[in-house]
């Protein structure tokens, strides 16, 4: 099948209805990955760089689509699927795909998949060592509603830990971490806890509680 | 690449304050409504797969766990089912004959992960076989609320694994 035909299948109401019965991200991906259209497009993307670029272009086009803002983005599911295909087939393009999704309003599955990919990208970085959940480095910024996390153990458990403790957080690269002036920029919101497991030369306290 | 994660937490604009009996916050988020065309397509798809079902309501703002644990107000990821049931003191009903209307039907996949939750709407005894069967109510993903037999759900929603109840007799 051609890329165009596969796009039509994945963007159809029937496809959206089929995967729309999922009530968790893992089930959503399970249904998607078992689908023949997904598998064919995934195989194409892995074999042919042109197909990969076509999928990226399609994500961009759908993300810029005008639609009735009273409702969800009409291609939420397709955006999620294309983003996952890019991540699985051509990981080097993943961050571009995720950026398109992040710039798109009113998505549900696409947002969830972009979030998962972001976490996996950060955990795949070879200069990041594996650390336990309790050892996650969580750094605040001047804005109490943004936090940086350095970890390669971003599982659903840490997602819950951070989600329960913090407002929002961002994943940053080790290079950015090295250049970041933590001491002057740490601000914590209520219930937040700052944990540092890096070397003793970085931040003096290993655990800083907001005390609020 | 800027990454914002923490979907469904209390700072998510689509989050509703929601806790278990133990006052543990439950991550959740209200989905925006789907267009009428999308919703109609979802019903057609469901009816084609499972002709015995009856549509009760058609809205995408909640999912199966949201129906059960949040009065149809929001979506809760099925991955949270186990600890929510534990906090809310749901127990496994050992015998099918003891299942009552209002109890929960838990569906799981081959990996024993919870894939779907339904509410027992009615029960029926087959006098010839002596077996109980159950008629259920559940939201399928976020694509419509249906009355259905316990085993009449799309294959992706798994199979009925157990019945749970919070009933108490004081």
Interface residues (C-beta under 8 A of the other chain):
Chain A: X13 X14 X16 X17 X18 X20 X21 X22 X23 X24 X25 X26 X27 X30 X31 X68 X70 X71 X72 X74 X95 X98 X99 X102 X106 X108 X111 X112 X115 X118 X119 X121 X122 X145 X156 X159 X160 X162 X163 X164 X166 X167 X168 X169 X170 X171
Chain B: X1 X2 X3 X4 X5 X6 X7 X8 X9 X11 X25 X27 X31 X32 X33 X34 X35 X37 X38 X41 X42 X44 X45 X46 X60 X63 X64 X65 X75 X77 X78 X79 X109 X113 X114 X115 X116 X140 X141 X142 X143 X154 X156 X157
